[in-house]
Amino acid sequence: MKTTAFPYTFFQGKIVPIEEAKISIMTNGFQYGTGFFGGIRGYYSAKHDSLSIFRLNDHYKRFLSSVNILGCKFPYTLEELRNITIELIKKNKPKTNIYCRPFAYVGNTELGPNLANVTLDFALYIISLEEYMPLGKGLSLLVSSWERINDNAIPTRAKISGGYINSALARQEATLGGFDEAIMLNKYGRVAEGSAENIFIIRDSVVITPTLSEGVLEGITRRSIIKVAKDLGMEVLERPIERSELYVADEVFLTGTGCQVAWVEQIDKRKVVDGKIGSITSVLREKFFKIVKGEDEQYAEWCTKIRA
């Protein structure tokens, strides 16, 4: 997937041309993965020439909680992060769907992975992004041999950059095996999540997803789907999921800022029922896209509208 960045970025306290946003190869965050990131989507409406930014405040609330998890200092408040993002979007004048990547990292060049007495640096860039995963077909998943990191090793409630080697190894295994994505089990052998997505299964019309204590990211899209499903009168359970339950599920889908709501056709070469998108997944996906595009008044507070 080719990544095309917009010309301006936020770096070292100001908006600059993206070619000027450079770090030293000695940067601590680059060497040791001492940092974390976020991902925020914006949906462009040609009709209104505007963008709908999905759950901007919620993304930055989680972002700032990661600062506390690492025990570092950080120079910006939620309101400041929100304003920086809106200003940068307006500066770039996008006429397409976008993905914003905020990143906090240890910017010093000291040797050794040490977070003590650190004030994190902050950067933000924007890329064009349509489908991160194909939405027109069902996904083929592999249960990975790589175990999902646990919270006592690398905090799972934060998108810690160094921890994504775990995801990269699982995705590599899936890709080389001819699959679209991996499913990772936790240290107890139960289902955790995809390499970078939360997972849901449907059984007997019940929407089921692993509890946060299973070592999964507190996904913003995950939380949104749970809320929407409940509002639609669906029964939702957050509980442990065993591996074999994947093979007997009526429907399976992944959620995330990148993949949005992506349905699963098969797992470990076993079809999910008839290999077609399920009715509940279809309803939730259709509702989700209406919401994120700012077309559903019930969830209007989730969307920040910006004139492009």
C-alpha positions as CSV (number, residue, x, y, z in Angstrom):
1,M,0.0,0.0,0.0
2,K,1.5,3.3,-1.1
3,T,1.5,6.0,1.5
4,T,1.0,9.5,0.3
5,A,1.5,12.2,2.9
6,F,0.1,15.8,2.7
7,P,2.7,18.6,2.4
8,Y,2.6,20.0,5.9
9,T,3.2,18.3,9.3
10,F,3.4,19.4,12.9
11,F,6.9,18.9,14.2
12,Q,8.9,20.4,17.2
13,G,6.1,22.8,18.1
14,K,5.1,24.2,14.8
15,I,3.7,23.4,11.3
16,V,6.4,22.9,8.8
17,P,6.8,21.3,5.3
18,I,7.0,17.6,5.8
19,E,10.5,17.4,4.2
20,E,11.8,19.5,7.1
21,A,10.4,17.1,9.8
22,K,13.5,15.0,10.4
23,I,15.0,13.3,13.4
24,S,18.6,12.1,14.1
25,I,19.4,8.4,13.7
26,M,20.5,8.6,17.3
27,T,17.0,9.5,18.5
28,N,16.0,7.4,21.5
29,G,12.5,6.7,20.2
30,F,13.9,5.5,16.9
31,Q,16.5,3.2,18.5
32,Y,14.3,1.7,21.3
33,G,10.7,2.2,20.3
34,T,10.2,4.5,23.3
35,G,7.0,6.2,22.1
36,F,3.4,5.6,21.2
37,F,1.1,6.6,18.4
38,G,-2.5,7.1,17.5
39,G,-4.7,6.9,14.3
40,I,-7.6,9.2,13.5
41,R,-9.7,9.0,10.4
42,G,-11.4,11.8,8.5
43,Y,-14.1,11.2,5.9
44,Y,-14.4,13.7,3.0
45,S,-17.7,14.8,1.6
46,A,-17.4,16.2,-1.9
47,K,-21.1,17.4,-1.6
48,H,-20.4,19.6,1.4
49,D,-16.6,20.0,0.8
50,S,-16.0,19.1,4.4
51,L,-14.4,16.4,6.5
52,S,-15.9,14.4,9.3
53,I,-13.3,13.6,11.9
54,F,-14.3,10.5,13.9
55,R,-14.1,10.7,17.7
56,L,-11.3,13.2,17.7
57,N,-11.6,13.9,21.5
58,D,-11.8,10.2,22.4
59,H,-8.6,9.4,20.4
60,Y,-6.7,12.1,22.2
61,K,-8.0,11.0,25.6
62,R,-6.6,7.6,24.9
63,F,-3.4,9.2,23.6
64,L,-2.9,11.2,26.8
65,S,-3.6,8.2,28.9
66,S,-0.6,6.6,27.3
67,V,1.5,9.4,28.6
68,N,0.5,8.4,32.1
69,I,1.2,4.8,31.4
70,L,4.7,5.6,30.4
71,G,5.1,7.9,33.4
72,C,6.5,10.8,31.3
73,K,5.8,14.5,30.9
74,F,4.0,15.8,27.8
75,P,3.7,19.5,26.7
76,Y,0.1,19.5,25.3
77,T,-3.4,19.3,26.6
78,L,-6.3,17.6,24.9
79,E,-7.6,20.9,23.7
80,E,-4.2,21.9,22.3
81,L,-3.9,18.5,20.5
82,R,-7.4,18.9,19.1
83,N,-6.6,22.5,17.9
84,I,-3.2,21.4,16.4
85,T,-5.0,18.6,14.4
86,I,-7.7,20.9,13.1
87,E,-5.2,23.6,12.1
88,L,-3.0,21.1,10.3
89,I,-6.0,19.6,8.4
90,K,-7.1,23.0,7.3
91,K,-3.5,23.9,6.2
92,N,-3.3,20.8,4.0
93,K,-6.7,21.3,2.4
94,P,-7.5,17.7,1.8
95,K,-10.1,16.7,-0.8
96,T,-10.1,13.0,0.1
97,N,-10.5,10.6,3.1
98,I,-7.6,11.1,5.5
99,Y,-5.7,9.4,8.3
100,C,-4.0,11.4,11.0
101,R,-1.0,9.9,12.7
102,P,-0.1,11.6,16.1
103,F,3.1,10.3,17.6
104,A,4.8,10.9,21.0
105,Y,8.3,9.8,21.5
106,V,11.6,10.2,23.4
107,G,13.3,12.7,21.3
108,N,16.7,12.9,23.0
109,T,19.8,11.1,21.8
110,E,20.9,9.5,25.0
111,L,22.1,5.9,25.0
112,G,19.8,3.4,26.7
113,P,16.0,2.9,26.9
114,N,15.2,5.1,29.9
115,L,11.9,6.9,30.4
116,A,12.9,8.6,33.7
117,N,12.6,12.4,33.8
118,V,11.6,12.5,30.1
119,T,9.3,15.0,28.4
120,L,8.0,13.4,25.2
121,D,8.3,15.1,21.8
122,F,5.2,15.2,19.6
123,A,4.7,15.0,15.9
124,L,1.6,14.7,13.6
125,Y,1.3,14.0,9.9
126,I,-1.6,13.3,7.6
127,I,-1.9,10.8,4.7
128,S,-4.6,10.0,2.2
129,L,-6.3,6.7,3.1
130,E,-9.2,4.8,1.6
131,E,-9.2,1.1,2.3
132,Y,-6.6,-0.2,4.7
133,M,-8.0,-3.7,4.2
134,P,-10.3,-4.7,1.3
135,L,-13.9,-4.1,2.1
136,G,-15.3,-5.7,-1.0
137,K,-14.4,-9.2,0.0
138,G,-14.1,-11.3,3.0
139,L,-10.8,-11.7,4.8
140,S,-8.8,-14.8,5.1
141,L,-7.2,-15.1,8.6
142,L,-4.6,-17.2,10.2
143,V,-4.3,-18.0,13.9
144,S,-0.7,-16.9,14.4
145,S,2.0,-18.9,16.2
146,W,3.2,-15.6,17.7
147,E,1.6,-14.8,21.1
148,R,0.0,-11.5,21.8
149,I,2.1,-9.4,24.2
150,N,0.7,-9.2,27.7
151,D,0.1,-6.1,29.8
152,N,2.9,-6.9,32.2
153,A,5.4,-7.1,29.4
154,I,4.3,-4.1,27.2
155,P,1.2,-2.1,28.1
156,T,-1.6,-3.3,25.9
157,R,-3.8,-0.2,26.5
158,A,-1.3,2.0,24.7
159,K,-0.2,1.8,21.1
160,I,3.5,1.5,22.2
161,S,5.6,1.7,19.0
162,G,8.2,-0.8,20.1
163,G,5.5,-3.4,20.8
164,Y,4.5,-3.5,17.2
165,I,7.3,-5.8,16.3
166,N,4.8,-8.4,17.9
167,S,2.2,-7.3,15.3
168,A,4.8,-7.2,12.4
169,L,5.9,-10.8,13.0
170,A,2.3,-12.1,13.1
171,R,1.4,-10.1,10.0
172,Q,4.5,-11.4,8.2
173,E,3.5,-15.0,9.0
174,A,0.0,-14.4,7.7
175,T,1.2,-12.7,4.5
176,L,3.8,-15.3,3.6
177,G,1.2,-18.0,4.2
178,G,-1.2,-16.4,1.7
179,F,-3.6,-14.9,4.3
180,D,-4.9,-11.4,4.7
181,E,-4.3,-11.0,8.4
182,A,-3.4,-12.8,11.6
183,I,-5.3,-13.5,14.8
184,M,-3.2,-13.5,17.9
185,L,-3.8,-15.6,21.0
186,N,-2.8,-14.4,24.4
187,K,-0.6,-16.1,27.0
188,Y,-3.6,-18.2,28.1
189,G,-4.2,-19.5,24.5
190,R,-7.4,-17.5,24.2
191,V,-8.3,-15.1,21.3
192,A,-6.9,-11.6,21.8
193,E,-7.0,-9.6,18.6
194,G,-5.7,-9.2,15.0
195,S,-2.2,-7.9,14.4
196,A,-3.6,-4.4,14.6
197,E,-7.4,-4.8,15.0
198,N,-10.0,-5.9,17.5
199,I,-12.1,-8.9,16.7
200,F,-15.8,-9.7,17.1
201,I,-17.7,-13.0,16.6
202,I,-21.4,-13.6,16.3
203,R,-23.0,-16.7,17.9
204,D,-26.8,-17.2,18.0
205,S,-27.3,-13.5,17.2
206,V,-25.1,-12.4,20.2
207,V,-22.3,-10.0,19.5
208,I,-19.1,-11.2,21.3
209,T,-15.7,-9.7,21.7
210,P,-12.8,-10.4,24.1
211,T,-12.7,-8.5,27.4
212,L,-10.0,-5.9,27.8
213,S,-8.4,-8.1,30.4
214,E,-7.5,-10.5,27.6
215,G,-4.7,-8.2,26.5
216,V,-6.4,-6.2,23.8
217,L,-6.2,-2.6,22.8
218,E,-9.0,-0.4,24.1
219,G,-10.1,0.3,20.5
220,I,-12.1,3.4,19.7
221,T,-13.9,1.6,16.9
222,R,-14.4,-1.4,19.2
223,R,-16.1,0.8,21.7
224,S,-18.2,2.4,19.0
225,I,-19.5,-0.9,17.6
226,I,-20.4,-2.1,21.1
227,K,-22.4,1.1,21.7
228,V,-24.1,0.9,18.3
229,A,-25.0,-2.8,18.6
230,K,-26.6,-2.2,22.0
231,D,-28.5,0.8,20.7
232,L,-29.9,-1.4,18.0
233,G,-31.2,-3.8,20.6
234,M,-28.5,-6.5,20.1
235,E,-27.1,-8.5,22.9
236,V,-23.4,-7.8,23.4
237,L,-21.0,-9.8,25.5
238,E,-17.4,-9.0,26.4
239,R,-15.9,-12.4,27.5
240,P,-13.0,-14.7,26.8
241,I,-13.1,-16.5,23.4
242,E,-11.4,-19.9,22.9
243,R,-9.6,-20.6,19.6
244,S,-12.0,-23.4,18.5
245,E,-15.0,-20.9,19.0
246,L,-13.7,-19.1,15.9
247,Y,-14.4,-22.1,13.8
248,V,-18.0,-22.4,14.9
249,A,-18.9,-18.7,14.9
250,D,-21.8,-17.6,12.7
251,E,-20.0,-14.4,11.7
252,V,-16.6,-12.8,12.4
253,F,-15.4,-9.3,11.7
254,L,-12.5,-7.1,12.6
255,T,-12.7,-3.4,13.8
256,G,-10.1,-0.6,13.9
257,T,-9.5,2.9,12.7
258,G,-7.5,1.4,9.8
259,C,-9.7,-1.6,8.8
260,Q,-13.0,0.1,9.9
261,V,-15.4,-2.9,9.9
262,A,-14.0,-5.7,7.9
263,W,-15.8,-9.1,7.6
264,V,-14.0,-12.4,7.7
265,E,-14.7,-15.2,5.1
266,Q,-12.4,-17.9,6.5
267,I,-10.1,-18.7,9.4
268,D,-7.3,-21.3,9.1
269,K,-8.8,-22.3,5.8
270,R,-12.2,-23.0,7.5
271,K,-15.1,-21.1,6.1
272,V,-17.2,-19.0,8.4
273,V,-20.5,-20.7,7.7
274,D,-21.0,-20.2,3.9
275,G,-18.2,-17.7,3.5
276,K,-20.5,-14.8,2.9
277,I,-20.9,-11.6,4.9
278,G,-23.4,-12.1,7.8
279,S,-26.6,-10.1,8.4
280,I,-25.5,-8.6,11.7
281,T,-22.1,-7.7,10.3
282,S,-23.8,-6.0,7.4
283,V,-26.1,-4.0,9.6
284,L,-23.3,-2.8,11.9
285,R,-21.0,-2.0,9.0
286,E,-23.7,0.0,7.2
287,K,-24.5,1.9,10.3
288,F,-20.9,2.5,11.1
289,F,-20.1,4.2,7.7
290,K,-23.2,6.3,8.0
291,I,-22.0,7.5,11.4
292,V,-18.4,8.2,10.5
293,K,-19.4,10.2,7.5
294,G,-21.5,12.5,9.8
295,E,-24.8,11.3,8.3
296,D,-26.4,10.0,11.5
297,E,-27.8,12.6,13.9
298,Q,-28.0,10.2,16.8
299,Y,-24.2,10.1,16.9
300,A,-23.4,13.6,15.7
301,E,-21.3,14.3,18.8
302,W,-18.8,11.7,17.6
303,C,-17.9,13.7,14.5
304,T,-16.0,16.9,14.2
305,K,-16.9,18.7,11.0
306,I,-14.2,20.7,9.3
307,R,-14.5,22.7,6.1
308,A,-11.9,21.4,3.7
